[in-house]
């Protein structure tokens, strides 16, 4: 169902026009905007499309996130709709995060920093309406700082100079797991002058072919058939997870405590549990937002 034509009626409302003008001028909203639940998804979609700024919709619980993920696309199928889920474990519960949670959260952080990654093309700013849905617990959960995330990120470009061994070292440093065959996001494998990796931000893994110290080609491929499904000229390479092995090791070293060194074959599944230790400055999703972002509270309770 495509309800996007109905957004035209929202644009005709004088209340929406006043709200839109306040946001365009970056002026304070004089009072709370209390709306029925049924109106909130189309309002968020309209603001994201009209302002071309990231809109963060904070929801009280994960079930509300699931409902909005199904409803919002009906109002604008072309929206870039992302989720920033809360971890499965409770606060201070020493348990691993699910692969799905890690992937969705990293994808959001990558989208919010894409235009600031060193060497990023000028076309990576928010030209597509973007909405991020995040439960309140996810907003409260610590993560690494934007500065650290950006320092571990880079753009790969076909024809660009890059040493194969240094790229492998970088992948281990930013949380990728070495496997014999890439089957899920966050993994990489190598053979000869070919490097396969699956960035969490991509729907398919990517095959990098090298000619000496030059990146000769990048191709998306189907992980089941191993056949190419597309060609890439550039690729943003960001951390595969929020808990990074080197930060974990450095944190233990700073505390003068002993810990077994992590290797590319033995990543710690509990790395995210130690995020507060990796970053002693409380940092969350809101710290990644551009200054002109819009944050909407779905429910204050």
VONU-877582 format. One record per residue (C-alpha): x negated, y negated, z. Coordinates in steps of 0.02 Angstrom, whole numbers, plus 50000, padded with zeros to 5 digits. Each point is the difference from the previous one (the first is absolute). Example, Ala and Ser with C-alpha at 12.3 -4.5 7.8 and 13.67 -1.06 7.14 Angstrom:
@xx->49385 | yy->50225 | zz->50390
@xx->49931 | yy->49828 | zz->49967
This chain:
@xx->50000 | yy->50000 | zz->50000
@xx->49934 | yy->49829 | zz->49949
@xx->50073 | yy->49858 | zz->50102
@xx->49875 | yy->49868 | zz->49944
@xx->50129 | yy->49899 | zz->49901
@xx->50087 | yy->49964 | zz->50166
@xx->49848 | yy->49903 | zz->50061
@xx->50058 | yy->49857 | zz->49889
@xx->50143 | yy->49971 | zz->50122
@xx->49876 | yy->49983 | zz->50143
@xx->49906 | yy->49865 | zz->49904
@xx->50161 | yy->49900 | zz->49985
@xx->50026 | yy->49991 | zz->50188
@xx->49951 | yy->49830 | zz->50073
@xx->49937 | yy->50087 | zz->50158
@xx->49878 | yy->50102 | zz->49897
@xx->49942 | yy->49846 | zz->49905
@xx->49964 | yy->49908 | zz->50163
@xx->49903 | yy->50149 | zz->50067
@xx->49904 | yy->50016 | zz->49837
@xx->49951 | yy->49815 | zz->50000
@xx->49940 | yy->50009 | zz->50180
@xx->49888 | yy->50147 | zz->49957
@xx->49934 | yy->49918 | zz->49841
@xx->49951 | yy->49846 | zz->50101
@xx->49930 | yy->50108 | zz->50142
@xx->50115 | yy->49913 | zz->50123
@xx->50061 | yy->50076 | zz->50161
@xx->50171 | yy->50083 | zz->49997
@xx->50101 | yy->49902 | zz->50129
@xx->50101 | yy->50147 | zz->50065
@xx->50011 | yy->50188 | zz->49991
@xx->50083 | yy->50071 | zz->49846
@xx->50117 | yy->50135 | zz->50065
@xx->50070 | yy->50108 | zz->49862
@xx->50102 | yy->50160 | zz->49990
@xx->49894 | yy->50153 | zz->49964
@xx->50075 | yy->50020 | zz->49827
@xx->49936 | yy->49828 | zz->49947
@xx->49820 | yy->50021 | zz->50056
@xx->49936 | yy->50113 | zz->49859
@xx->50061 | yy->49888 | zz->49857
@xx->49936 | yy->49845 | zz->50090
@xx->49827 | yy->50077 | zz->50019
@xx->50001 | yy->50051 | zz->49817
@xx->50053 | yy->49826 | zz->49944
@xx->49866 | yy->49913 | zz->50103
@xx->49863 | yy->50118 | zz->49939
@xx->50048 | yy->49971 | zz->49819
@xx->50027 | yy->49812 | zz->50010
@xx->49846 | yy->49956 | zz->50105
@xx->49878 | yy->50133 | zz->49936
@xx->49930 | yy->50018 | zz->50175
@xx->49982 | yy->50159 | zz->50101
@xx->50153 | yy->50028 | zz->50109
@xx->49980 | yy->50106 | zz->50156
@xx->50161 | yy->50073 | zz->50067
@xx->49976 | yy->50056 | zz->50181
@xx->50124 | yy->50135 | zz->50050
@xx->50033 | yy->50073 | zz->50173
@xx->49984 | yy->50184 | zz->49958
@xx->49938 | yy->50120 | zz->49867
@xx->50177 | yy->50054 | zz->49953
@xx->50041 | yy->49821 | zz->49951
@xx->49843 | yy->49999 | zz->49891
@xx->50062 | yy->50155 | zz->49908
@xx->50171 | yy->49922 | zz->49971
@xx->49926 | yy->49839 | zz->49931
@xx->49881 | yy->50096 | zz->49887
@xx->50154 | yy->50073 | zz->49916
@xx->50103 | yy->49840 | zz->49998
@xx->49880 | yy->49860 | zz->49950
@xx->49952 | yy->50073 | zz->49828
@xx->50183 | yy->49991 | zz->49951
@xx->49991 | yy->49811 | zz->50017
@xx->49840 | yy->49983 | zz->49897
@xx->49927 | yy->50156 | zz->49917
@xx->49843 | yy->49904 | zz->49950
@xx->49951 | yy->49957 | zz->50179
@xx->49833 | yy->50062 | zz->50064
@xx->50071 | yy->50084 | zz->50154
@xx->49872 | yy->50061 | zz->50127
@xx->50014 | yy->50078 | zz->50172
@xx->49885 | yy->49977 | zz->50149
@xx->50055 | yy->50146 | zz->50109
@xx->49967 | yy->50022 | zz->50184
@xx->49886 | yy->50144 | zz->50051
@xx->50081 | yy->50162 | zz->50055
@xx->49908 | yy->50010 | zz->50168
@xx->50054 | yy->49891 | zz->50145
@xx->49886 | yy->49862 | zz->50062
@xx->49846 | yy->50078 | zz->50083
@xx->50051 | yy->50175 | zz->49943
@xx->49844 | yy->50086 | zz->49934
@xx->50073 | yy->50077 | zz->49842
@xx->49962 | yy->49978 | zz->49814
@xx->50102 | yy->49890 | zz->49886
@xx->50087 | yy->50081 | zz->49853
@xx->49921 | yy->49985 | zz->49827
@xx->50157 | yy->49912 | zz->49938
@xx->49990 | yy->49868 | zz->50138
@xx->49816 | yy->49968 | zz->49965
@xx->50030 | yy->49984 | zz->49814
@xx->50148 | yy->49880 | zz->50010
@xx->49915 | yy->49887 | zz->50128
@xx->49838 | yy->49989 | zz->49900
@xx->50098 | yy->49964 | zz->49841
@xx->50081 | yy->49849 | zz->50086
@xx->49833 | yy->49934 | zz->50063
@xx->49926 | yy->50022 | zz->49826
@xx->50144 | yy->49906 | zz->49919
@xx->49981 | yy->49855 | zz->50121
@xx->49813 | yy->49984 | zz->49970
@xx->49987 | yy->50041 | zz->49814
@xx->49970 | yy->49820 | zz->49947
@xx->49862 | yy->49980 | zz->50130
@xx->49897 | yy->50154 | zz->49959
@xx->49830 | yy->49946 | zz->49931
@xx->50006 | yy->49993 | zz->49811
@xx->50189 | yy->50007 | zz->49993
@xx->50083 | yy->49941 | zz->49838
@xx->50100 | yy->49839 | zz->50012
@xx->50158 | yy->50095 | zz->49953
@xx->50008 | yy->50097 | zz->50164
@xx->50098 | yy->49867 | zz->50097
@xx->50183 | yy->50031 | zz->50039
@xx->50081 | yy->49987 | zz->49829
@xx->50122 | yy->50141 | zz->50041
@xx->50132 | yy->49980 | zz->50136
@xx->49939 | yy->50098 | zz->50150
@xx->50092 | yy->50058 | zz->50156
@xx->49915 | yy->50094 | zz->50141
@xx->50113 | yy->50091 | zz->50123
@xx->49920 | yy->50032 | zz->50169
@xx->50071 | yy->50065 | zz->50165
@xx->49959 | yy->49895 | zz->50153
@xx->49886 | yy->50137 | zz->50068
@xx->49899 | yy->49995 | zz->49839
@xx->49976 | yy->49812 | zz->50020
@xx->49935 | yy->50030 | zz->50177
@xx->49878 | yy->50138 | zz->49951
@xx->49818 | yy->49947 | zz->49988
@xx->49903 | yy->50009 | zz->49837
@xx->49829 | yy->49947 | zz->49936
@xx->49972 | yy->49816 | zz->49966
@xx->50032 | yy->49926 | zz->49826
@xx->49816 | yy->49951 | zz->49994
@xx->49946 | yy->50180 | zz->50027
@xx->50128 | yy->50066 | zz->49875
@xx->49938 | yy->49878 | zz->49868
@xx->49817 | yy->50036 | zz->50034
@xx->50034 | yy->50184 | zz->49966
@xx->50095 | yy->49964 | zz->49838
@xx->49943 | yy->49965 | zz->49823
@xx->50061 | yy->50001 | zz->49820
@xx->49937 | yy->50134 | zz->49883
@xx->49992 | yy->49948 | zz->49817
@xx->49968 | yy->50105 | zz->49845
@xx->49829 | yy->49959 | zz->49929
@xx->49940 | yy->49927 | zz->50163
@xx->49836 | yy->50050 | zz->50083
@xx->50015 | yy->50112 | zz->50152
@xx->49892 | yy->50138 | zz->50069
@xx->50086 | yy->50168 | zz->50016
@xx->49919 | yy->50045 | zz->50167
@xx->50041 | yy->49831 | zz->50077
@xx->50182 | yy->50018 | zz->49949
@xx->50007 | yy->50171 | zz->50084
@xx->49926 | yy->49924 | zz->50159
@xx->50129 | yy->49861 | zz->49993
@xx->50143 | yy->50123 | zz->49983
@xx->49945 | yy->50093 | zz->50156
@xx->49980 | yy->49834 | zz->50092
@xx->50178 | yy->49943 | zz->49958
@xx->50084 | yy->50159 | zz->50057
@xx->50011 | yy->50113 | zz->49847
@xx->49984 | yy->50188 | zz->50028
@xx->49886 | yy->50103 | zz->49889
@xx->50084 | yy->50154 | zz->49925
@xx->49965 | yy->50121 | zz->49859
@xx->50161 | yy->49949 | zz->49912
@xx->50102 | yy->49841 | zz->50022
@xx->50179 | yy->50044 | zz->50046
@xx->50062 | yy->49854 | zz->50106
@xx->49965 | yy->49815 | zz->50034
@xx->49844 | yy->49960 | zz->50098
@xx->49894 | yy->50138 | zz->49924
@xx->49854 | yy->50001 | zz->49878
@xx->49896 | yy->50132 | zz->49911
@xx->49844 | yy->49991 | zz->49892
@xx->49919 | yy->50106 | zz->49868
@xx->49860 | yy->49946 | zz->49885
@xx->50033 | yy->49822 | zz->49942
@xx->50186 | yy->50009 | zz->50037
@xx->50083 | yy->49938 | zz->50158
@xx->50183 | yy->50034 | zz->50039
@xx->50087 | yy->49898 | zz->50134
@xx->50178 | yy->49965 | zz->50052
@xx->50023 | yy->49824 | zz->50069
@xx->50152 | yy->49989 | zz->50115
@xx->50059 | yy->49852 | zz->49896
@xx->50016 | yy->50105 | zz->49841
@xx->50134 | yy->50124 | zz->49951
@xx->49871 | yy->50112 | zz->49916
@xx->49817 | yy->50040 | zz->50029
@xx->49867 | yy->49914 | zz->49896
@xx->49855 | yy->50081 | zz->49906
@xx->49842 | yy->49893 | zz->49988
@xx->49870 | yy->50047 | zz->49870
@xx->49825 | yy->49929 | zz->50014
@xx->49864 | yy->49972 | zz->49872
@xx->49845 | yy->49973 | zz->50105
@xx->50039 | yy->49854 | zz->50117
@xx->50145 | yy->49940 | zz->49893
@xx->50183 | yy->50040 | zz->50030
@xx->50044 | yy->50060 | zz->49825
@xx->50187 | yy->50034 | zz->50023
@xx->50143 | yy->50016 | zz->50124
@xx->50150 | yy->50109 | zz->49965
@xx->50155 | yy->50044 | zz->50100
@xx->50033 | yy->50186 | zz->49997
@xx->50132 | yy->50124 | zz->50055
@xx->49934 | yy->50096 | zz->50151
@xx->50092 | yy->50158 | zz->49947
@xx->49956 | yy->50010 | zz->49815
@xx->49839 | yy->49895 | zz->50013
@xx->50055 | yy->49911 | zz->49840
@xx->49978 | yy->49813 | zz->49975
@xx->50157 | yy->49894 | zz->50018
@xx->49927 | yy->49825 | zz->49980
@xx->49845 | yy->49893 | zz->49981
@xx->49942 | yy->49868 | zz->50125
@xx->49887 | yy->49852 | zz->49968
@xx->49992 | yy->49947 | zz->50183
@xx->50043 | yy->50080 | zz->50166
@xx->50010 | yy->49927 | zz->50176
@xx->49906 | yy->50114 | zz->50119
@xx->50055 | yy->49973 | zz->50180
@xx->49985 | yy->50103 | zz->50161
@xx->50095 | yy->50163 | zz->49995
@xx->50051 | yy->49983 | zz->50182
@xx->49998 | yy->49873 | zz->50140
@xx->49887 | yy->50102 | zz->50113
@xx->49829 | yy->49998 | zz->49918
@xx->49863 | yy->50124 | zz->50049
@xx->49859 | yy->49873 | zz->50008
@xx->50099 | yy->49882 | zz->50111
@xx->50040 | yy->50146 | zz->50115
@xx->49818 | yy->50049 | zz->50011
@xx->49942 | yy->49821 | zz->50030
@xx->50129 | yy->49977 | zz->50138
@xx->49935 | yy->50153 | zz->50093
@xx->49821 | yy->49943 | zz->49977
@xx->50043 | yy->49830 | zz->50073
@xx->50071 | yy->50085 | zz->50154
@xx->49842 | yy->50106 | zz->50016
@xx->50105 | yy->50157 | zz->49993
@xx->49955 | yy->50157 | zz->49906
@xx->50107 | yy->50062 | zz->49858
@xx->49966 | yy->50125 | zz->49864
@xx->49964 | yy->49911 | zz->49835
@xx->50139 | yy->50006 | zz->49873
@xx->49964 | yy->50066 | zz->49827
@xx->50094 | yy->49995 | zz->49836
@xx->50047 | yy->50182 | zz->50029
@xx->50061 | yy->49972 | zz->50178
@xx->50108 | yy->49843 | zz->50013
@xx->50084 | yy->49975 | zz->50167
@xx->50190 | yy->50016 | zz->49984
@xx->50019 | yy->49892 | zz->50155
@xx->49905 | yy->49848 | zz->49935
@xx->50154 | yy->49889 | zz->50003
@xx->50021 | yy->50033 | zz->50186
@xx->49838 | yy->49905 | zz->50028
@xx->50049 | yy->49846 | zz->49898
@xx->50005 | yy->49887 | zz->50155
@xx->49820 | yy->50050 | zz->50035
@xx->49946 | yy->49967 | zz->49819
@xx->50073 | yy->49824 | zz->50006
@xx->49999 | yy->49915 | zz->50170
@xx->50102 | yy->49854 | zz->49933
@xx->50187 | yy->50043 | zz->49995
@xx->50041 | yy->50007 | zz->49814
@xx->50159 | yy->50056 | zz->49913
@xx->50094 | yy->49987 | zz->49836
@xx->50046 | yy->49817 | zz->50028
@xx->49815 | yy->49953 | zz->50000
@xx->49989 | yy->50059 | zz->49819
@xx->50140 | yy->49889 | zz->49936
@xx->49965 | yy->49848 | zz->49891
@xx->50046 | yy->49835 | zz->50086
@xx->50157 | yy->49976 | zz->49895
@xx->50073 | yy->50172 | zz->50036
@xx->50177 | yy->50021 | zz->50064
@xx->50040 | yy->50108 | zz->50152
@xx->50181 | yy->50051 | zz->50026
@xx->50064 | yy->50086 | zz->50158
@xx->50135 | yy->50126 | zz->49958
@xx->50053 | yy->50011 | zz->50182
@xx->49931 | yy->49915 | zz->50155
@xx->50051 | yy->50143 | zz->50115
